[in-house]
Amino acid sequence: MTDHVLVNDADGVRTITLNRADKRNALTAAMYAAMANALTSAPEAGIRAILFTGAGGFFTGGNDIGDFLANPPANDDAPVFQFLYAIATTPLPVVAAVEGMAVGVGTTMLLHCDLVYAAPDARLHVPFVDLGLVPEAASSILMPRTMGHAQAARMLMLGEPLGAEEALATGILSGLVPAAELAQVALAKAKALAAKPVEAMRHTKALMRPQQAEVLATMKKEGQIFGACLRSPEAKAAFQAFMMKGKK
């Protein structure tokens, strides 16, 4: 798989750590595949809760653009879509500990987590339109439902980032925790979930997500439009400008 995704099992909790701090935990196809596998294999391994963390003071800077352009998601079998489907459908409760940047999928994946704790420096950013693309992970419906259309439009249409306090007020976060305590608090919450009756927990999570079929259908539709946009002249121009900016 890849050493850029660390998987550790203890006390019924599977901790999945994005471990590419020198690149702000930017995600590659191999990392998506590793995360998807970690999610789908968890129930049979006796895991009762999932915890996502990031190394080096970052959650994730989003896609590694070079890897993304070299391995564009062509269909539903693409690693990124396999990961999004896995996190959207896992029967296990999912916790996330967010520190620093959470860009693109780093933000949209949080909509599929059950508890999200963040450090005060957390910054959520979904610049899809700026890159000539559209939202993914069903964020086009989940974000407006979570925070309201006006706030969702700020993020998805204007591409404005959201600070930790704003994210808490809009309902994306479960709580703010000092950075020095974040890992410990998030793990304690994941352990608390793992210690509860398994079947009752799974039924409760399913009951809290009654519109799952619509979510998955939206993910599929977004993916189709995303793929078409990725081949468009404006997306190619946006990515070229981004790469040039990075070189400078």
N, C-alpha and C positions, 0 to 999 in steps of 0.2 A: 504494500500500500504506500504510505508516505509517512516520514517522521515529522511532517508539518501538521499532523493531526495526532494528538496523543489521546489514548483511551485507557482509562483506569477504572476498575471495578472494586468497590468496597462498600460494605454495609447496605447492599441492595441498590446502590447508586452507581450509575455509569457516568463518569465525568469525561466529557469530550472537550479537549483543549486545543484551540487554534494556536499552533506553535511555530509561527513564522514572523517573529517580532521584528527582524531586520527589514521586513517588507510590510510592516504594520498589519501582519496577518492577512495580507491580500490572498484571495482564494483562487486556487487553480482547479482544473478539472480533476486532478488526482485527489485533491483535498475534498471536493464535493463527493467523489466516489467513496472515500474513506468515511466521511460523515454519514452518508446514506447507509453504508454497510453497518456502521456502529449502531444506528437507529434500528434498522430492520432485524438485526441479530440479537438485540437486547432482550426481548421477552423470553425467547427460548433459553437464554443464558441465566434466567432467573432474576434479571434486573427488574427493579420496581419503580425506578425514577431515573430521569436523565438530567444532567447538569451541563450546560454549555458555558465555557469560559474562554478568555483570550489571554495570551502571554504578553509580557512586556508593557503592560499599561494600555493596551489596545484591545478592543473586541475584534473588529476587522475593518480594514479600509475598503472592503468590497472586492470586486473581481480584480485579479491581476490582469491588466489590460492586454499585455503582450500574450499571455497564455490564452486569454479569452478570444483574441483575434486569431490565434493559431489553432484553437479548438472551439470554434463557434458552435453553440447548441443548435443542432440541425433538426432534431426531432425529440419526441418524448423520452427516448432512451439516453439523451444527453445527461451526463452526471449531475449537472445543476438541477435539472428537472426531477431526476431520481431523488435527489436530496430533498427538494421542496415537497415532493409527494410523500416522502418518508416522514418528514417532520409534521406534515399536515394530518397524517393518518395514524401515527403511532398511538397505541392505546395507553401508553404510559404517560404519567404527568411529566412535564418538561419545565425546568427552571433555567434561567439565564442570568449570568452575572456580567454586567456591561460596564466596562471602564474605557474612557477615551472614545475613539471614533467607532461608529457603527454605521457604515456606509452601504447603500444599496441593499443587497440581501441581508447584510448585517442588521438592518432595521426591519425589513419585511419578515424575516424569520421570527422576529419577536412576537409578531401577531399570532403565531402558532404555539407560542410558549404559554404555559399556565401561570407562571410567576416570573416576573422580571425585576431584578434588583440592580440598581445602577449607582455608580459613584457620582459625586457632584460634577465631575468634569466630563461626563458622558455627553456625546453629541450625535444626534441621529440625523442622517442626511440621505435623501433618495433622489439623486440627480438624473433620473432616467431621461426625462424630456430634454435636458441639456445635452445628452449624448444621442439625441434622435431616436430614443427608445420609449417603451411604454412600461408601466408597472408590471411586477410579477408577484408570484406567491399569493395571488388573490388579494393583493393589497389594494387594488382598485375598488373593492367593495368592503374589505375588512377595515381599512384605515378610516373611511368616512363613518362607518358604523361605530368605530371605537372612539373617535375624537370629534365627529361632526364634519360636515362637508367643508365648511370654511377653513378649518385648521388643516384638513387633509389636502385641500387645494393649495394652501401655502407650501406644503411639502412636495406634493406630487406634481403640481403645475408650475409654481414659481421656483421650486427646487430650493426653498429656504430650509436651512438646518434647524433642528429643534434642540434646545438645551435640556439638561436633565430636569430642572424644575418645571419647565413647560410640559415635558413629556409626562411627568408625574401628574400634572393637573389635567392633562387630556386623557389619561387613562391607559396609556401604553405601559407605564411602569407600575409595579406593585409597591415600590418603596425606594427611598434614597438611603445609601449607607456610606459612611466614610470609606475612602479607598483602602485604607489599611485593614478594614474589617470586612470588606466586600466578599472576599473568597470564603471566609469563615461563616458569614451569615448565610450566603447562598447555599453552601454545602449543608448547613444545619437545616435549612428549609427543605432541601432535597431529601435529606435523611428522614425528616419528619413525615414527608409524603410517603417515602418507601416503607415506613414502619406501620402504616395504616392498612386495614383490610384490603387485599388486592382487588377482589371482584367489585366491592363497593366503590373503590376508587375508580376503576375502569368504567363502571356504569355511570358514575357521577360525571366524569369527564365527557362521556358520550352524550349525556343528557344536556350538558352545558353547551354543546355544539350541534344543535338540531338541524342547522342548515349546511351540513357538511357536503351534501351532494352538490349544492349550488357553489360552494367554495371550490370543489375539485373541478367542476365544469368551468368556472371562471379562470382557474389556473391554466386549464387547457387552452381556453380561448386567448388569454393573455400570451401564452407561449407561442401560439400561431402568429399573432400580430407582432410579437417581439421578434420572431424570426424574420418576418417580412420587413420590418423596420430596420433590422440589422443589415439587410442587403441594400438599403436605400442610399441614395447619394448624400442626403443630409446626415445620416448616421456615419457614413464613411468620412465625411468632412469633419464631423465633430470629434471622431476618434483620432483622426490625423492631427487636429489642433491640440487635442489632449496630449498625444504623444510628443508633439513638438514642445509643448509647455513643460512636460516632464524633463526633456533633454536640457532645456534652458535652466 
